[in-house]
Amino acid sequence: MTEPAINTAKIQISADNFQIDAYLAQPTSPGSYPGIIVLQEIFGVNVHIREVTERIAKLGYVAIAPALFQRQAPGFETGYTPEDVEIGRKYAWLQTTASELLSDIQASVNYLKTLPQVKKDGFGCIGFCFGGHVAYLAATLPDIKATASFYGAGITSRTPGGGNPTITRTSEIQGTIYAFFGTQDGSIPLEEVDEIEAELQKQKIPHRVFRYNGADHGFFCDHRASYNSKAAANAWQQVQELFSQLTTDN
């Protein structure tokens, strides 16, 4: 099947009268497409996140990646050195808050709703690393019906800005969530993965949890040394299955 042609653009959206940079990708052909929110790693809306946004658009979705660090560091985009990691972690865990992140994600949804080619009754989100944690939060928004959370660290122990751990909000998840982890991820002990799965089961949230043997943190990102092509390919198939619900359920 031929991939549809897409358009991309750097735009701004408004959240609480605050302007947030975002990267938008959408099919060029007229139609009615579900909307997907793409949530960055700690490295900003960098080339990897833009590429993921474009890949999703080529599947037949309108995808948008908001800059989650806009309030802390407008225009922030970096690489994967240890120094970059430290800077990104500071922005992610010391300076963002769950409430502002949810506001920014809702603003992204609201922007997509203004586009005539976007279906208005069910959105998806996908996030990686810090964005994987934020995706778990985003799943609590009523508009979000399908969530893909990749190696979100700290879900069982903390939340951005402080407060009760994000896992305590599991009962608020509105739709289906798929969670992806590598068994060699030093930042997410397997016990935490088990705890997440147990809580999803307890709260009767539609879900699937994937554990990839030998995969490390960041296994989906082909710009990182930890990239695992086998795990990434399988996870991408699962994401497509998940998001296909948005085209069949509505």
HELIX and SHEET records of a PDB file:
HELIX    1   1 VAL A   47  LYS A   58  1                                  12    
HELIX    2   2 PRO A   82  ARG A   89  1                                   8    
HELIX    3   3 LYS A   90  GLN A   95  3                                   6    
HELIX    4   4 ALA A   98  LYS A  113  1                                  16    
HELIX    5   5 PHE A  130  ALA A  138  1                                   9    
HELIX    6   6 THR A  166  GLU A  172  5                                   7    
HELIX    7   7 LEU A  190  LYS A  202  1                                  13    
HELIX    8   8 SER A  229  THR A  248  1                                  20    
SHEET    1   A 8 ILE A   6  ALA A  15  0                                        
SHEET    2   A 8 PHE A  18  PRO A  27 -1                                        
SHEET    3   A 8 VAL A  62  PRO A  66 -1                                        
SHEET    4   A 8 GLY A  35  LEU A  39  1                                        
SHEET    5   A 8 PHE A 123  PHE A 128  1                                        
SHEET    6   A 8 ILE A 144  PHE A 150  1                                        
SHEET    7   A 8 THR A 176  GLY A 182  1                                        
SHEET    8   A 8 HIS A 207  TYR A 212  1                                        
END                                                                             
